[in-house]
């Protein structure tokens, strides 16, 4: 083709690439955004946005999120992603440099960023997990883990009631909420669900064809409503798998990378799975990325034939640079330890607020590290408390598999001002809830 037929996009005179116009202020207006949601995104989400009077998010930094009107919010939500807060300078600077140099690889040549990220990721993982496979998301990480299980001859899957592993086909098959699975059935065959925290029930299921089974579970159920297992549960699960030759896949997409006050939830009981899954925090809140970290034995099929699972964008230089920068930032800011210390403070703030003002509306306040859940007597009460927090400009997270549990998953960067803001918002929301639903009203009828 001659050059005359090519449309050449040239840099600006100063050598910088052509600027891309960002969304104009008029396009950030709530009416415009809702109209576009209605016509091109999702009508139900548009209706929900109107019902909840949701603002338009346009900017974020540190522990704060800003809407189109310039209103500032304290982010204690984000579904577990923002342990490093928003736009952490170490991650942003690293990713920006990588974006300018080599964002996406051709995949024909070797990728030095991927190699370095894998080495770094293995260095903070339990001993014996020597291979890291980067993915585009947590759900894709689950899919890769299920493929590794199948390649190892584990055609029978055991998961837990209330567990959440994603909504792609395989991940959905092992997600423990029937209302998500049923519209898409039949899903993967031979999937069994056992009660979470019940090692005896797991042993019973493993008693049949345990040698061709893979167990998939979370060290703490996050979307299940911050369900903490009894002491010794993970060790018992590991032991039960070892007895029959089952594979153990630990989904730490939400619990890993410092969220629980340790690098991994499995550390609480010194358990090493065959396959460990990461995501959420792994990107530093900047670039979507997940990971599968596996033992040499579990990873052997992909070592033998890497084409058994491939993905055009997975492990891109841009994503890999974010992983390295995230690990560096966590080390330099001591964020794992900060998660533990801050988690204890936030848990006490939440307990104090609801137990002082509305104990009749709360079943339990629980958590580990910076993964906390307030369980209310009903989903309606939980929704009312969430709306009150939003009115006081604090962003929480709801729980996909437990509608009566409201979660707090704040960054490990909270300072004294943030803690005061959170304490005042929790206290005010609890008082407002108590005024709306007095104790006598909440009592069950005899």
C-alpha distance (Angstrom), angle and dihedral (degrees) to the residues before:
residue distance angle dihedral
X1 . . .
X2 3.79 . .
X3 3.79 120.8 .
X4 3.81 88.8 -114.3
X5 3.79 88.8 70.5
X6 3.80 94.3 50.8
X7 3.78 122.8 92.1
X8 3.80 102.8 -143.1
X9 3.81 119.2 -156.8
X10 3.77 105.8 -154.8
X11 3.80 130.4 -166.2
X12 3.77 119.7 -105.4
X13 3.78 118.7 -90.6
X14 3.82 91.9 -91.6
X15 3.79 91.4 55.6
X16 3.78 97.2 -105.0
X17 3.80 119.4 126.6
X18 3.80 119.6 -100.0
X19 3.78 112.3 -78.1
X20 3.79 119.2 -111.5
X21 3.77 113.2 -139.2
X22 3.79 112.3 -121.3
X23 3.77 123.8 -142.7
X24 3.80 108.6 -65.5
X25 3.82 118.6 -124.2
X26 3.82 90.7 -109.7
X27 3.80 89.1 57.1
X28 3.82 89.9 55.6
X29 3.77 92.9 60.0
X30 3.79 112.0 120.3
X31 3.81 94.2 -123.4
X32 3.79 93.2 51.9
X33 3.80 92.7 47.1
X34 3.80 93.5 47.4
X35 3.80 91.3 48.2
X36 3.81 90.6 52.7
X37 3.81 90.7 46.9
X38 3.80 88.4 52.8
X39 3.78 94.6 49.2
X40 3.80 103.5 33.5
X41 3.82 114.5 8.5
X42 3.79 114.0 39.7
X43 3.81 131.0 -42.3
X44 3.80 94.7 -150.3
X45 3.80 91.3 52.6
X46 3.80 89.2 49.7
X47 3.81 90.6 51.7
X48 3.80 90.8 48.8
X49 3.79 90.7 49.5
X50 3.79 90.6 53.9
X51 3.79 93.7 44.5
X52 3.81 93.3 51.0
X53 3.80 93.3 36.9
X54 3.80 88.5 -128.4
X55 3.81 116.9 -168.4
X56 3.81 125.4 -131.7
X57 3.81 113.9 -101.4
X58 3.81 112.9 -139.9
X59 3.81 109.4 154.7
X60 3.79 142.1 18.8
X61 3.79 138.6 -176.6
X62 3.78 132.8 168.5
X63 3.80 109.9 -30.7
X64 3.81 93.7 -18.1
X65 3.80 136.4 89.7
X66 3.82 123.1 -167.5
X67 3.79 130.0 -154.1
X68 3.80 129.4 -146.8
X69 3.81 90.6 -89.7
X70 3.79 92.0 55.0
X71 3.81 94.0 -107.0
X72 3.80 112.8 153.6
X73 3.82 123.4 -134.9
X74 3.80 132.1 -171.0
X75 3.80 107.5 -127.3
X76 3.80 112.5 -136.8
X77 3.79 93.2 147.6
X78 3.78 133.1 50.1
X79 3.82 91.5 132.0
X80 3.77 93.0 -88.5
X81 3.80 99.4 -52.9
X82 3.80 103.9 110.5
X83 3.80 107.2 63.0
X84 3.82 86.4 132.7
X85 3.78 90.9 46.2
X86 3.78 121.3 -126.3
X87 3.80 123.9 -41.0
X88 3.81 95.8 -2.6
X89 3.83 103.0 -160.4
X90 3.82 95.2 -131.7
X91 3.79 91.9 54.2
X92 3.81 96.4 39.3
X93 3.80 93.7 49.2
X94 3.80 92.5 47.9
X95 3.79 94.0 46.9
X96 3.82 91.7 45.2
X97 3.81 90.9 54.4
X98 3.78 90.8 47.2
X99 3.80 91.4 48.0
X100 3.78 89.6 57.5
X101 3.81 93.9 46.3
X102 3.80 107.6 38.1
X103 3.80 121.1 -23.2
X104 3.80 102.0 170.9
X105 3.78 124.7 24.5
X106 3.79 127.1 -132.7
X107 3.81 86.3 -130.6
X108 3.80 90.3 -138.4
X109 3.82 94.3 87.8
X110 3.79 128.7 52.7
X111 3.80 117.2 -84.9
X112 3.83 112.8 -137.8
X113 3.81 93.3 -172.0
X114 3.80 91.1 55.4
X115 3.80 91.7 48.9
X116 3.80 92.5 49.7
X117 3.82 93.5 44.9
X118 3.80 91.9 50.8
X119 3.81 90.9 50.7
X120 3.81 91.7 49.0
X121 3.79 92.7 46.8
X122 3.80 92.3 50.7
X123 3.82 89.5 48.9
X124 3.82 91.5 63.7
X125 3.81 95.4 39.5
X126 3.81 128.1 91.0
X127 3.79 113.7 -75.2
X128 3.78 112.4 -91.2
X129 3.79 96.5 36.8
X130 3.80 99.0 105.3
X131 3.81 105.7 158.8
X132 3.80 127.2 68.2
X133 3.79 124.1 -168.6
X134 3.81 114.8 -170.3
X135 3.80 118.3 -143.6
X136 3.80 135.9 -175.0
X137 3.80 94.8 -112.6
X138 3.78 145.8 -0.9
X139 3.78 92.0 -99.2
X140 3.80 90.9 54.8
X141 3.80 88.5 50.9
X142 3.81 88.3 56.5
X143 3.80 90.0 49.9
X144 3.81 91.1 52.9
X145 3.81 90.6 48.5
X146 3.81 91.2 51.7
X147 3.80 89.2 49.8
X148 3.80 90.5 52.1
X149 3.79 88.6 50.9
X150 3.81 91.4 51.0
X151 3.80 91.6 47.0
X152 3.82 87.9 53.6
X153 3.79 90.3 54.6
X154 3.81 94.7 -102.4
X155 3.80 99.8 138.6
X156 3.81 94.2 156.6
X157 3.81 118.8 76.0
X158 3.79 127.5 -159.3
X159 3.80 120.3 -167.0
X160 3.79 136.2 160.4
X161 3.78 135.3 -99.3
X162 3.80 107.8 -104.1
X163 3.79 94.0 17.8
X164 3.79 118.8 136.4
X165 3.80 122.8 -153.3
X166 3.80 104.7 155.4
X167 3.79 140.7 -79.0
X168 3.77 105.0 -94.8
X169 3.80 112.6 110.3
X170 3.79 100.6 -91.1
X171 3.80 95.3 34.1
X172 3.79 90.2 49.5
X173 3.80 89.8 52.4
X174 3.82 89.9 64.8
X175 3.82 96.7 37.6
X176 3.78 109.4 112.3
X177 3.79 102.2 -136.3
X178 3.83 114.5 93.5
X179 3.81 94.8 -158.8
X180 3.82 89.5 64.4
X181 3.81 94.6 45.3
X182 3.79 102.9 41.5
X183 3.84 99.2 70.2
X184 3.82 89.1 57.7
X185 3.79 102.4 40.4
X186 2.95 135.9 164.4
X187 3.80 89.7 62.2
X188 3.81 126.7 159.8
X189 3.81 112.3 -26.9
X190 3.79 127.3 -118.2
X191 3.80 98.7 29.2
X192 3.80 115.6 152.7
X193 3.81 127.0 -169.5
X194 3.79 123.6 -151.2
X195 3.83 129.7 -177.0
X196 3.79 112.0 -85.5
X197 3.79 113.9 -110.0
X198 3.82 93.4 19.9
X199 3.80 106.6 114.7
X200 3.82 91.7 173.7
X201 3.81 91.3 58.8
X202 3.79 89.5 50.4
X203 3.80 91.3 51.1
X204 3.79 90.1 52.0
X205 3.81 92.0 54.6
X206 3.81 91.6 44.5
X207 3.79 89.8 53.5
X208 3.80 87.0 79.3
X209 3.81 115.6 61.7
X210 3.78 92.2 -23.8
X211 3.81 90.5 156.8
X212 3.80 90.9 66.8
X213 3.81 95.3 42.6
X214 3.78 134.1 103.8
X215 3.80 121.0 -161.1
X216 3.81 117.9 -147.4
X217 3.80 120.1 -170.4
X218 3.81 146.2 134.0
X219 3.83 125.0 -112.3
X220 3.82 85.5 -132.6
X221 3.79 120.5 12.4
X222 3.80 104.1 -121.4
X223 3.81 105.2 177.9
X224 3.80 86.6 32.1
X225 3.79 87.6 71.8
X226 3.83 103.8 -84.6
X227 3.81 93.0 -63.9
X228 3.80 110.3 -173.6
X229 3.81 115.2 -155.4
X230 3.80 122.1 -134.5
X231 3.80 117.5 -91.0
X232 3.78 112.0 -81.0
X233 3.81 94.7 22.1
X234 3.80 97.2 119.6
X235 3.80 91.9 46.4
X236 3.80 89.5 50.6
X237 3.82 90.5 49.4
X238 3.80 91.7 50.1
X239 3.79 90.0 48.4
X240 3.80 93.3 48.8
X241 3.81 90.7 51.0
X242 3.80 92.4 48.2
X243 3.80 92.6 50.6
X244 3.80 92.9 60.8
X245 3.79 102.3 25.1
X246 3.81 96.6 -106.8
X247 3.80 121.7 156.5
X248 3.81 118.0 -116.7
X249 3.81 118.2 -145.8
X250 3.80 114.7 -174.8
X251 3.79 114.0 -160.3
X252 3.80 104.7 -149.0
X253 3.79 95.3 159.9
X254 3.82 89.6 123.7
X255 3.81 101.7 18.8
X256 3.79 99.7 46.1
X257 3.77 133.3 81.9
X258 3.79 97.7 47.9
X259 3.79 101.5 -48.6
X260 3.82 92.5 121.3
X261 3.81 95.4 42.7
X262 3.81 91.9 -94.9
X263 3.78 129.3 75.2
X264 3.79 88.4 -108.2
X265 3.79 134.6 11.7
X266 3.80 88.9 -129.5
X267 3.81 89.1 67.2
X268 3.80 90.9 74.0
X269 3.80 88.6 75.4
X270 3.81 100.2 21.4
X271 3.80 91.5 -113.2
X272 3.80 121.5 160.6
X273 3.82 113.9 -161.7
X274 3.78 125.0 -157.1
X275 3.80 89.7 -119.8
X276 3.81 127.9 21.2
X277 3.81 122.9 -165.5
X278 3.80 125.7 -151.3
X279 3.80 136.4 179.9
X280 3.82 139.4 120.5
X281 3.83 100.9 61.5
X282 3.81 91.4 30.7
X283 3.82 91.1 84.5
X284 3.80 95.1 53.0
X285 3.79 87.5 -122.7
X286 3.81 91.3 -70.3
X287 3.83 113.0 84.1
X288 3.83 126.9 24.9
X289 3.80 109.8 -110.7
X290 3.80 139.8 147.7
X291 3.78 133.4 -177.9
X292 3.78 144.5 -151.3
X293 3.80 112.9 -150.1
X294 3.79 112.3 -169.7
X295 3.76 144.6 173.3
X296 3.79 117.6 -106.0
X297 3.81 90.2 -108.0
X298 3.81 93.9 51.7
X299 3.80 92.4 44.2
X300 3.82 94.9 46.3
X301 3.84 96.2 102.8
X302 3.82 92.1 55.8
X303 3.80 90.7 44.4
X304 3.80 86.8 55.5
X305 3.81 95.3 45.1
X306 3.82 117.1 11.0
X307 3.81 90.6 -175.7
X308 3.81 91.1 71.5
X309 3.78 85.4 86.9
X310 3.79 123.8 15.4
X311 3.78 135.1 154.6
X312 3.79 127.8 -169.7
X313 3.79 97.2 -135.2
X314 3.82 101.1 28.0
X315 3.79 113.6 114.2
X316 3.79 93.6 11.7
X317 3.81 116.3 172.2
X318 3.80 88.6 -111.2
X319 3.82 94.3 53.8
X320 3.80 92.6 41.1
X321 3.80 91.3 52.6
X322 3.81 89.3 52.6
X323 3.81 90.5 53.6
X324 3.80 92.4 51.8
X325 3.78 92.3 46.1
X326 3.80 92.0 48.0
X327 3.80 92.1 53.8
X328 3.81 90.0 47.0
X329 3.81 92.2 49.7
X330 3.79 92.5 47.9
X331 3.78 90.6 52.5
X332 3.79 96.7 44.6
X333 3.83 93.7 46.4
X334 3.84 94.6 39.4
X335 3.79 88.5 -129.0
X336 3.80 96.6 164.4
X337 3.79 91.7 60.5
X338 3.80 91.4 40.2
X339 3.81 88.6 55.4
X340 3.80 90.2 56.0
X341 3.80 95.1 47.2
X342 3.80 96.2 41.5
X343 3.78 91.3 44.1
X344 3.78 91.3 60.7
X345 3.82 90.4 49.7
X346 3.81 95.0 47.8
X347 3.80 91.7 46.0
X348 3.79 89.6 54.8
X349 3.82 91.7 47.7
X350 3.80 91.5 52.4
X351 3.80 94.1 45.5
X352 3.77 92.9 47.1
X353 3.81 93.4 50.3
X354 3.79 99.5 48.5
X355 3.80 98.0 34.6
X356 3.80 90.7 50.2
X357 3.80 97.5 48.3
X358 3.80 110.8 18.3
X359 3.83 111.8 15.3
X360 3.81 89.1 144.5
X361 3.80 89.5 65.3
X362 3.81 98.2 47.1
X363 3.79 128.4 78.0
X364 3.81 98.3 -175.7
X365 3.80 144.0 -22.4
X366 3.78 111.5 -146.0
X367 3.75 142.7 155.1
X368 3.75 150.9 133.7
X369 3.77 122.9 -128.9
X370 3.78 110.2 -30.9
X371 3.80 95.4 -22.4
X372 3.81 105.6 95.1
X373 3.77 133.7 165.3
X374 3.80 133.0 -164.4
X375 3.78 109.6 -160.0
X376 3.81 114.3 -155.4
X377 3.79 128.8 -164.8
X378 3.81 91.0 -106.1
X379 3.79 142.1 9.2
X380 3.82 90.2 -112.7
X381 3.80 91.5 58.0
X382 3.81 90.4 47.9
X383 3.81 89.8 51.5
X384 3.81 91.6 49.9
X385 3.80 91.0 51.2
X386 3.81 90.5 49.2
X387 3.80 91.0 52.1
X388 3.80 90.5 50.0
X389 3.80 91.1 51.8
X390 3.80 89.8 50.5
X391 3.78 89.8 51.9
X392 3.79 87.3 55.1
X393 3.81 88.5 49.1
X394 3.80 99.0 -109.5
X395 3.82 118.3 130.3
X396 3.83 115.6 -145.0
X397 3.83 130.5 175.0
X398 3.78 126.1 -118.0
X399 3.82 120.3 -142.3
X400 3.80 117.8 -111.2
X401 3.80 94.9 -153.0
X402 3.82 98.8 34.3
X403 3.79 113.6 43.2
X404 3.79 93.9 -175.7
X405 3.82 92.6 59.9
X406 3.79 121.4 83.5
X407 3.79 114.6 -163.8
X408 3.77 134.3 -149.1
X409 3.81 113.8 -156.1
X410 3.81 103.6 165.2
X411 3.81 128.1 172.6
X412 3.78 119.5 -91.3
X413 3.81 86.4 -120.8
X414 3.81 98.1 78.8
X415 3.80 111.6 139.3
X416 3.79 130.6 -167.4
X417 3.80 92.9 -83.3
X418 3.81 90.7 50.8
X419 3.80 91.6 49.3
X420 3.81 91.4 50.0
X421 3.79 90.4 49.4
X422 3.79 91.5 49.1
X423 3.81 93.0 46.0
X424 3.81 92.4 50.8
X425 3.82 92.3 46.6
X426 3.81 93.1 48.9
X427 3.79 91.3 46.9
X428 3.81 93.4 48.1
X429 3.81 93.5 45.8
X430 3.81 91.4 49.5
X431 3.83 91.7 49.6
X432 3.80 91.6 48.3
X433 3.79 90.8 49.4
X434 3.80 91.5 50.6
X435 3.81 90.7 50.3
X436 3.80 91.1 50.3
X437 3.83 94.7 45.6
X438 3.83 110.7 28.0
X439 3.80 119.6 -158.4
X440 3.80 95.4 -104.1
X441 3.80 91.1 51.0
X442 3.79 91.4 52.7
X443 3.81 95.3 51.4
X444 3.84 112.8 108.4
X445 3.78 114.7 -113.1
X446 3.81 116.1 -106.9
